[in-house]
Amino acid sequence: MYIVHVHVTVKREFIDAFKSASIKNAENSIREPGIQRFDVMQSMEEPAQFVLVEVYATKEETLLHKETNHYKKWRDTVENMMEKPRKSIKYVNLFPNDSNW
């Protein structure tokens, strides 16, 4: 598994719009064959902070994801909503075994 956590801080006036755009992107993303999970999470302490948890079967699937229309639409829609550039951290899976996803 290839796991990406995308950390996003949104301008307060765009919180609801960011949530809506991100959920729509996630709903479409989980239909992609190489995506195992696509979670959208919002901080309880700081509502302008979000984490997108993306779990791919392989690293190559991330490249295919970035070529989809729904990703490009999300990227372009939320670009000006961000307080600062988003940051992604990549992980490999340790437990449970990949076959249990």
N, C-alpha and C positions, 0 to 999 in steps of 0.2 A: 504494500500500500504506500501511496505517496500522499501525505497529508499537509494541507496548507491552512494556516490560521491567518486571516487577513484582519488587521486591526485598523479601525476607521474611527476618526473623531469628526463628527458632523457639526456644522454650524446649527445652533439651536433652532433657528427658524425653519430649518429643513428636516428636522427629525422625522416628522410624519411622512414626508415625501420620500425620504431615504428608506424608511421602513417599507413603504409600499413598493418602491422600485426594486429593493433587494429581495423581498419575498417573491415578487413576480419572477425575478431572475432565478431564484432558488427552485421555484416550482417547475420552471422549464429545464433547469440544469439537471435535476434528478431524473429526468427522462433520457439523458444521454447515457449510452451503454457503458461508458468507462467510469461513471461517477457512482460511488457507493453511498455517499452522504453529502448533503449540502445544507448546513444549518446556519440560521441567522439568529444571532443573540445580541441582546441589548443589556448593558450594565444597569443593575438596580440602583447603584449608588450614583452613577453619572450617566443619565439617560442619553447624552450625546455620544457616548462611546459604544461601539459595536464590534463584534467579532464574527467573522464569517468562517465557519469550519468546513473545509472542502476536503473530501476523501476520494481519491482517485485510485483506480486499479494500478496505473503506471504513471510515471512522470510524463510520458508522451500524451496521455489523455488531457493533461493541463493545456497543452498546446492546441489540441483539437477544440477544447472548451473555449479558448480565447478567439477562435475563428467563428463561433456561432453568432447568429444574429441577435439572440437574446442577451448574450454577454456584451456584445458591442453596444447595444442599446442601453444596457445598464451602465456601462463604463461612461458613455457620453452623457447620460442623464444625470449621474451623481457627481460628475467631475467637479462642478462648481459648488456642490453642497458640502464639500469637505473642508474642515477647518485647517487641515494640513494633509500632505500626501499620505495615502494609505501605506501601511507597512505589512509585508507578509513574512511569515516565518514558516520554514519547511520542516517537516518531521517525517520520520519513518515509524512504522508501527512495530511495537514490541509485544503487546498483549491486548486483546486476544489474538490468536493466530489469524493471519489474513483469510484463511478459509472460513473463519467464523463471522466474517462480515457479511 
